Amino acid sequence: MIFSAKKICKTCNQDKNLDDFYRKKDSKNGYFSKCKICTAIYYEKNKEEKRKYQIEYKKLNKEKLAIYDKEYHLLNKQKIYDKNKQTKIKNSDKYKSLYCIKSAKKRLKIKSSIPSWADKDKIKEIYDFASEFRSYGISVDVDHIVPLNSKIVNGFHTHENLRVCLSSFNRSKGNKILEILTEQQWHKT
């Protein structure tokens, strides 16, 4: 004889198997009081009200949620990384096309940021210099000192505005001008 645990749904008052209920860790028996069907009906009926509540809650608790998100990301870096990696693998075609679009936009931005007076040979020398580092296994990027596209200013793609730097530094700097970044860091201390 196979024992099957049962529970009565508080909404429809039907005796159902525990498989018909969602789990809930903080309840006495570990399950929701409503069955899955009644829960789905409830959420469908109150979808708009729930959405409004969530928007209002996020507005009122912006700082609290930001702190929670930061703590969660610090505690679950590897878990988040693995999940994102699996998503990219699962949707590799989508990510490849998005990457191609992003790369094409970046190439177009660079091309449109090269003034007629730019010395293209010196620009090529800087990229060749970076390739030399990469051939030794050092991860470097060619960085625009003044970003090509920024809220403050748009730089040019010229040899005076390019430098070779470690990829980790370039990614941490983002789309900011170094002087502004160091000034912001100075004020934080």
Legacy VTK file of the C-alpha trace (Angstrom):
# vtk DataFile Version 3.0
C-alpha trace
ASCII
DATASET POLYDATA
POINTS 189 float
0.000 0.000 0.000
1.360 3.388 -1.044
0.797 6.226 1.425
-0.181 9.518 -0.198
-0.339 12.601 2.033
-3.413 14.768 1.591
-4.440 18.271 2.509
-7.637 20.332 2.237
-7.460 23.526 0.146
-8.706 26.507 2.157
-10.263 28.094 -0.950
-12.048 25.278 -2.815
-12.341 22.985 0.293
-11.295 19.913 -1.718
-9.130 17.125 -0.330
-6.013 17.021 -2.574
-2.578 15.386 -2.718
0.360 17.421 -1.418
1.700 17.513 -5.000
-1.227 19.846 -5.776
0.146 22.479 -3.348
3.162 24.766 -3.643
5.822 24.398 -0.973
6.177 27.131 1.651
9.080 26.849 4.087
7.698 29.153 6.760
4.279 27.453 7.121
3.506 24.793 9.755
3.267 21.870 7.323
5.574 23.265 4.627
2.842 23.947 2.032
0.568 26.799 0.953
-2.995 26.735 2.273
-4.381 27.136 -1.290
-3.907 24.485 -3.982
-1.974 25.339 -7.152
-5.154 25.860 -9.185
-6.706 28.256 -6.629
-3.394 30.102 -6.288
-3.212 30.574 -10.068
-6.816 31.829 -10.166
-6.112 34.261 -7.288
-2.987 35.691 -8.969
-4.771 35.999 -12.318
-7.694 37.889 -10.716
-5.378 40.218 -8.769
-2.599 40.611 -11.345
-3.067 44.365 -11.866
-3.409 45.077 -8.139
-0.263 43.027 -7.381
1.670 44.864 -10.107
0.661 48.271 -8.688
1.635 47.144 -5.194
5.058 45.958 -6.403
5.722 49.251 -8.214
4.715 51.261 -5.128
6.786 49.014 -2.841
9.861 49.456 -5.055
9.441 53.246 -5.000
9.117 53.376 -1.206
11.950 50.912 -0.505
14.507 51.846 -3.167
17.497 52.087 -0.794
16.550 48.948 1.137
16.211 46.939 -2.097
19.507 48.316 -3.436
21.302 47.169 -0.262
19.615 43.761 -0.459
20.579 43.367 -4.138
24.187 44.331 -3.418
24.421 41.860 -0.509
22.770 39.103 -2.549
25.180 39.622 -5.447
28.185 39.589 -3.105
27.036 36.356 -1.435
25.981 34.607 -4.663
28.545 35.721 -7.260
29.322 32.209 -8.469
25.662 31.153 -8.527
24.723 34.236 -10.602
27.716 33.713 -12.911
26.769 30.055 -13.478
23.112 30.910 -14.115
24.043 33.637 -16.615
26.489 31.285 -18.330
23.805 28.578 -18.643
21.352 31.130 -20.053
23.922 32.230 -22.627
24.608 28.608 -23.597
20.901 27.823 -23.832
20.273 30.934 -25.972
23.617 31.009 -27.778
22.112 31.968 -31.161
20.290 34.933 -29.611
23.426 36.086 -27.763
25.583 35.704 -30.867
23.235 37.897 -32.896
23.057 40.477 -30.071
26.868 40.456 -29.843
27.139 40.929 -33.624
24.735 43.876 -33.494
26.600 45.439 -30.556
29.962 44.949 -32.310
28.639 46.444 -35.544
27.319 49.495 -33.669
30.685 49.924 -31.932
32.583 49.663 -35.242
30.236 52.240 -36.772
30.710 54.578 -33.782
34.505 54.239 -34.049
34.421 54.789 -37.808
32.267 57.901 -37.424
34.593 59.190 -34.659
37.722 59.187 -36.843
38.353 62.753 -38.027
39.842 63.334 -41.462
43.105 64.603 -39.904
43.658 61.424 -37.789
46.899 59.519 -38.387
45.585 56.034 -39.198
49.088 54.523 -39.219
49.675 55.575 -35.595
46.254 54.186 -34.633
47.220 50.871 -36.252
50.537 50.905 -34.330
48.643 51.156 -31.023
46.406 48.210 -31.955
49.464 46.206 -33.070
51.153 47.019 -29.738
48.093 45.635 -27.912
48.167 42.502 -30.083
51.773 41.946 -29.048
50.744 41.859 -25.367
47.896 39.472 -26.161
50.312 37.120 -27.935
52.072 36.702 -24.544
48.753 35.923 -22.833
48.313 39.343 -21.236
44.711 40.510 -21.421
44.794 44.117 -22.642
42.387 46.520 -24.364
42.863 49.615 -26.435
41.151 52.242 -24.299
39.742 55.603 -25.339
41.009 58.101 -22.756
38.050 60.378 -23.505
35.151 57.990 -24.233
33.671 58.033 -27.727
30.205 58.315 -26.256
29.738 59.810 -22.813
27.226 62.020 -21.008
29.860 64.742 -20.594
31.874 64.688 -23.811
32.434 62.632 -26.971
36.034 61.825 -27.813
37.702 61.116 -31.136
39.229 57.885 -32.359
42.752 59.292 -32.768
46.157 58.085 -31.585
46.240 60.901 -28.982
43.035 59.544 -27.412
44.103 55.863 -27.337
46.155 53.893 -24.839
46.821 50.240 -24.106
45.700 49.143 -20.634
44.805 45.979 -18.757
41.340 44.685 -19.625
40.359 44.498 -15.960
41.131 48.206 -15.509
39.330 49.192 -18.708
36.189 47.277 -17.725
36.181 48.696 -14.200
36.578 52.218 -15.616
33.603 51.742 -17.908
32.547 54.751 -19.943
34.096 57.330 -17.608
36.993 59.697 -17.986
39.843 58.689 -15.643
40.223 62.162 -14.079
36.521 62.210 -13.146
36.748 58.682 -11.806
39.708 59.459 -9.530
38.022 62.676 -8.344
34.880 60.685 -7.403
36.980 58.083 -5.601
38.809 60.890 -3.768
35.525 62.341 -2.467
34.355 58.916 -1.233
37.287 58.579 1.180
LINES 1 190
189 0 1 2 3 4 5 6 7 8 9 10 11 12 13 14 15 16 17 18 19 20 21 22 23 24 25 26 27 28 29 30 31 32 33 34 35 36 37 38 39 40 41 42 43 44 45 46 47 48 49 50 51 52 53 54 55 56 57 58 59 60 61 62 63 64 65 66 67 68 69 70 71 72 73 74 75 76 77 78 79 80 81 82 83 84 85 86 87 88 89 90 91 92 93 94 95 96 97 98 99 100 101 102 103 104 105 106 107 108 109 110 111 112 113 114 115 116 117 118 119 120 121 122 123 124 125 126 127 128 129 130 131 132 133 134 135 136 137 138 139 140 141 142 143 144 145 146 147 148 149 150 151 152 153 154 155 156 157 158 159 160 161 162 163 164 165 166 167 168 169 170 171 172 173 174 175 176 177 178 179 180 181 182 183 184 185 186 187 188
